[in-house]
Amino acid sequence: MESEARYEANASRVAQMRTVDIAVIGAGTAGLSARDEIAKVTDSYVVIDGGTLGTTCARVGCMPSKALIQVANDFHRRQIFAEQGILGSSGLSLDRAKALTHVRQLRDAFVRGVLESMKDWRRTKFIPKHARFKDLHTLDLGDEKIRADAIVIATGSRPLRPQAWQTFSEHVLDTDLLFEQSTLPDRMAVVGLGPAGAEIGYALARLGIEIVAISLDKAIGGLSDPELQDYAALLASREMETVFAEAEPKGPVETGFAIAAGGRIWEVDKVVLSVGRRPNLAGLGLDQLEIDLDDQGVPMHDPETLRIGDTNIYIAGDASGGRAILHEANDEGRMAGYNAVHSDNHCFRRRVPLAITFTDPQIAVVGRSWRTLRNENIDFVKGTASFDRQGRAVIMREAQGRLHIFADCASGQLLGAELIAPAGEHLAHLLSCIMAQNLGLRDAFMLPFYHPTLEESLRTALHDAMSQMSARPPAIEILRCEGPPAGDKAPTDKQGRQQQ
Ligand SMILES: Cc1cc2nc3c(=O)[nH]c(=O)nc-3n(C[C@H](O)[C@H](O)[C@H](O)COP(=O)(O)OP(=O)(O)OC[C@H]3O[C@@H](n4cnc5c(N)ncnc54)[C@H](O)[C@@H]3O)c2cc1C
C-alpha cells in the first residue's frame, strides 16, 4: 500500500517535469530577443516570467519617462514664446493629473505592442511563474519543474532602495511608482542625478514642481569629465535647487516629509529615489549552483559570449550587471539566445558604448569616457566646442552646452566623447557612427556638415583637437581629388615656390 502511494507521488512528480531544449527566464527586452533567436532554430523552448508583462522599458522605463519629459519640455517652451512674438503664453497652465494620464495612455499603447509581439507563441510557450534553479539544468517553478539543455537568465533589474529609505513607502517613490501617481504634488525631492534621476528632476521641475535634487556627486547623467560635471551642475541649478551630498530621510512631518543633506533639512511632499538599480537575481538560487558570483551576486560570465563559466547557462540584459540600456539588453538577449541554441559559444563584438540622458540640454557619453581614458593611462587630447554662440542653437533659443571629444594622441583616432548639448542625442549618434567606423579626426573633419545645424559644433571640436596634435588641420579644409590630403606637404605657389 505504502509503496503504491510512493509510486503515485513519483509518477506525479515525473508528470510535472517538462523537458525542453531551452528555457528563458524573463520576458523583458533581453528575454524576448533571446527567444527570437532560439525560435529560429528550435520549437522546444519555454519563456518563464512571474512578473508583469510588457518590459521594463515600455512599462516603467524608457517610454513613460520620455513621454513625461516631452510634456515638460513642451510646457517649458512657453517661456520664450513672447520674445518670438507668440502671444498668450502667460495664460497657459498645466494639469499634472491629465499629463500623467496622457503618459499612461502612451505607456499602455507601447505595452500593448509588446504583448502583441508575443501572441504567436504566448499560449504554448509562455509560463507565468517565477523560476528558481534546482541545478544547472533544472528550474523549479513551484508546482512544476523544467529541465532544459540550456538556460538564459534575463531577469532584469529593480530600483535600489537602501535600508534607511525602506520604511517610508507613503512618501518615497521610485521609478516603478512615479508614473502610477494620479497627480504630482508641489514640492518634491529627487535623490540621485544619474541618468534616470536627472531626467526625472528636469521633467518635474519643468512641470512647475519645486524640486530639490540631492546627489552624492556631480556625475550628472553619467558625465565623468570634471569640467562637464561642473557645467552640468550649473545648468541643473538653473532648473532646480541642487545639493551635492548624501541624502538622509528624516521621516514624515505634519505637512510632508523631511529630508536632510549637507547639514540642511528640506520639507517636501514626496521623494523620488533614483539611486541605481540592482540585477534581479536574489530569488534565483544561484548561490546553490556551482558557479562563481561577483560581490554583487552576479554570476561571472564572458561578456562576449554571455556564458556563465563552463555551464550551459547564459545571462543577458540588466541582469548581467553591465550596461543597463535598452539596445544593449536587446543585443545581449540575441547573443545569449544564439549561443544557447548553437554549439561553439560564438564571441560577439559589442557596439560602441552610447548612453543618452534626456535632460535639456541632453547629456551623452559615447565611446570611452574621460574617466575610462584616464584610468587606462591613454594619452589623449580634448577638442571642445561651446553652444553659447552656436548659430543654430541661438536660433532655437537653446544656446547653452559643451561638446568634448577625446582623440588618441598617437593615431588621431576618435576614442570617446562627452557632451551636454541641445538635441545632443543626434550628435551622440553621429559620434558613435564615426567611432564605429574607426575614423580619425581628419577623416571625420572631411565629412559634410550642413549649415546651420547643431552638428557643425562637431567640426569645431574636431578642429580644436587637431590643432593640439601633430596631425594639424589640413591647410585647406576640403579633400583634393588625388594625392595626400592638402596640408600634408607644404603647398607651392604659382611660381612653384614652397609656402610655409
Ligand atoms: C526610468 C527608466 C528610464 C530608462 N530610460 C532608458 C532610455 O531612455 N534608454 C535606454 O536605452 N534605456 C533606458 N532604461 C533602461 C532600460 O529600460 C533597461 O535597460 C531594459 O529595459 C532592461 O531590459 P531587461 O530585458 O534586462 O529587463 P526587463 O525588461 O526588466 O525584463 C526582466 C523580466 O524578468 C522577469 N523576472 C525577474 N525575475 C524573475 C524570475 N525569478 N522568474 C521569472 N521571471 C522573472 C521580470 O518580471 C521582467 O519581466 C531606463 C530604465 C528606467 C528604469
The ligand as a Tripos MOL2 file, in Angstrom:
@<TRIPOS>MOLECULE
LIG
   53    58     1     0     0
SMALL
NO_CHARGES

@<TRIPOS>ATOM
      1 C1         13.1720   55.2030  -15.5180 C.3       1 LIG1
      2 C2         13.9990   54.4630  -16.5440 C.ar      1 LIG1
      3 C3         14.2840   55.0700  -17.7400 C.ar      1 LIG1
      4 C4         15.0340   54.3970  -18.7100 C.ar      1 LIG1
      5 N1         15.2940   55.0360  -19.8770 N.ar      1 LIG1
      6 C5         16.0310   54.4130  -20.8110 C.ar      1 LIG1
      7 C6         16.2810   55.0370  -22.0610 C.ar      1 LIG1
      8 O1         15.8440   56.1630  -22.3120 O.2       1 LIG1
      9 N2         17.0190   54.3720  -22.9740 N.ar      1 LIG1
     10 C7         17.5480   53.1270  -22.7130 C.ar      1 LIG1
     11 O2         18.2440   52.5860  -23.5780 O.2       1 LIG1
     12 N3         17.3150   52.5010  -21.5370 N.ar      1 LIG1
     13 C8         16.5650   53.1000  -20.5930 C.ar      1 LIG1
     14 N4         16.2980   52.4550  -19.4200 N.ar      1 LIG1
     15 C9         16.8850   51.1120  -19.1900 C.3       1 LIG1
     16 C10        16.0900   50.0010  -19.8980 C.3       1 LIG1
     17 O3         14.7270   50.1620  -19.6400 O.3       1 LIG1
     18 C11        16.5830   48.6410  -19.3820 C.3       1 LIG1
     19 O4         17.9710   48.5490  -19.5970 O.3       1 LIG1
     20 C12        15.9060   47.4720  -20.1020 C.3       1 LIG1
     21 O5         14.5220   47.6180  -20.0720 O.3       1 LIG1
     22 C13        16.3020   46.1490  -19.4250 C.3       1 LIG1
     23 O6         15.6650   45.0620  -20.0810 O.3       1 LIG1
     24 P1         15.7760   43.5950  -19.4820 P.3       1 LIG1
     25 O7         15.2420   42.6660  -20.5050 O.co2     1 LIG1
     26 O8         17.1520   43.3530  -18.9780 O.co2     1 LIG1
     27 O9         14.8360   43.5800  -18.1850 O.3       1 LIG1
     28 P2         13.2420   43.6790  -18.0280 P.3       1 LIG1
     29 O10        12.5760   44.3330  -19.1660 O.co2     1 LIG1
     30 O11        13.0440   44.2650  -16.6560 O.co2     1 LIG1
     31 O12        12.7570   42.1500  -18.0000 O.3       1 LIG1
     32 C14        13.0250   41.2880  -16.9230 C.3       1 LIG1
     33 C15        11.8290   40.3680  -16.7100 C.3       1 LIG1
     34 O13        12.2320   39.2900  -15.8650 O.3       1 LIG1
     35 C16        11.1500   38.9280  -15.0170 C.3       1 LIG1
     36 N5         11.6880   38.1890  -13.8620 N.ar      1 LIG1
     37 C17        12.5150   38.6550  -12.8990 C.ar      1 LIG1
     38 N6         12.8480   37.6630  -12.0350 N.ar      1 LIG1
     39 C18        12.2260   36.5420  -12.4720 C.ar      1 LIG1
     40 C19        12.1700   35.1700  -12.0160 C.ar      1 LIG1
     41 N7         12.8580   34.7430  -10.9430 N.pl3     1 LIG1
     42 N8         11.4110   34.2890  -12.7010 N.ar      1 LIG1
     43 C20        10.7140   34.6910  -13.7810 C.ar      1 LIG1
     44 N9         10.7390   35.9530  -14.2690 N.ar      1 LIG1
     45 C21        11.4760   36.8690  -13.6230 C.ar      1 LIG1
     46 C22        10.5030   40.2690  -14.6860 C.3       1 LIG1
     47 O14         9.1530   40.0770  -14.3140 O.3       1 LIG1
     48 C23        10.6510   41.0320  -16.0180 C.3       1 LIG1
     49 O15         9.5020   40.9080  -16.8240 O.3       1 LIG1
     50 C24        15.5310   53.0790  -18.4430 C.ar      1 LIG1
     51 C25        15.2100   52.4480  -17.2420 C.ar      1 LIG1
     52 C26        14.4600   53.1240  -16.3000 C.ar      1 LIG1
     53 C27        14.1140   52.4160  -15.0130 C.3       1 LIG1
@<TRIPOS>BOND
     1     1     2 1
     2     2     3 ar
     3     2    52 ar
     4     3     4 ar
     5     4     5 ar
     6     4    50 ar
     7     5     6 ar
     8     6     7 ar
     9     6    13 1
    10     7     8 2
    11     7     9 ar
    12     9    10 ar
    13    10    11 2
    14    10    12 ar
    15    12    13 ar
    16    13    14 ar
    17    14    15 1
    18    14    50 ar
    19    15    16 1
    20    16    17 1
    21    16    18 1
    22    18    19 1
    23    18    20 1
    24    20    21 1
    25    20    22 1
    26    22    23 1
    27    23    24 1
    28    24    25 2
    29    24    26 1
    30    24    27 1
    31    27    28 1
    32    28    29 2
    33    28    30 1
    34    28    31 1
    35    31    32 1
    36    32    33 1
    37    33    34 1
    38    33    48 1
    39    34    35 1
    40    35    36 1
    41    35    46 1
    42    36    37 ar
    43    36    45 ar
    44    37    38 ar
    45    38    39 ar
    46    39    40 ar
    47    39    45 ar
    48    40    41 1
    49    40    42 ar
    50    42    43 ar
    51    43    44 ar
    52    44    45 ar
    53    46    47 1
    54    46    48 1
    55    48    49 1
    56    50    51 ar
    57    51    52 ar
    58    52    53 1
@<TRIPOS>SUBSTRUCTURE
     1 LIG1         1 GROUP 0 **** ****
